[in-house]
Amino acid sequence: MEQLANDLTLALKDYQLPNFIAVEGPIGVGKTTLAKRLANSFNYETLLEQADENPFLERFYQDRRGGALPTQLYFLFQRTRQIQAIRQGDMFNQVRVSDFLIEKDQLFAQVTLDDEELKLYQTVYQQLTIDAPRPDLVIYLQASTDVLLERVQRRGIQAEKAIDADYLSQLNDAYTRFFYYYDEAPLLIVNASDIDLVNSENDYRDLVDSMLNIKSGRHYYNPRPHL
């Protein structure tokens, strides 16, 4: 495993890497894990969601109807503050990996809010100055609802214990629709159901190899798991 990691570090020297990579996908798919591994391999800064800071999130998982609006607005304000902090620090030119796209915030709003709440959310969204950097590469991780549910249950986070298959299925459908039309940056769509980006250095290396030559357009990566 150490040899694979060293080989990857050497291989990266032969490529012009994207300055800003955004990793996306539904809860449990592994986007934060991949973002952190890429940051470590490329020696990049990270820009990560801070879900554990949202005081409404556990309430939302227990009562999605009642907790959706404050949860959604908190995440919107949090991400806006993160982007503003980057801009104030004049760090847009720094290399970094993010585990979210600000545009996907509206995806969750459309899934979780009723019509009146969605109108209020959209009004707030439109009033905010959100001048987010455009990624040089977006990696969208896909997995089946069953796989997502198993991964969420396995990691055992207290706030997530109320997450069910119906909610994950709605999220999966919303992500599929969102990325079907997404064309703001080069896009790599990854079938992540049968790969292990936590424990398998081979799976991780193969994914990195597949993304290194992407400069434009939409690409698909459907890997075969390593035994």
Beta strands, then each sheet from edge to edge (+ up, - down):
strand 1: 20-24
strand 2: 45-47
strand 3: 96-98
strand 4: 137-142
strand 5: 187-191
strand 6: 218-221
sheet 1: 2+ 3+ 1+ 4+ 5+ 6+
end
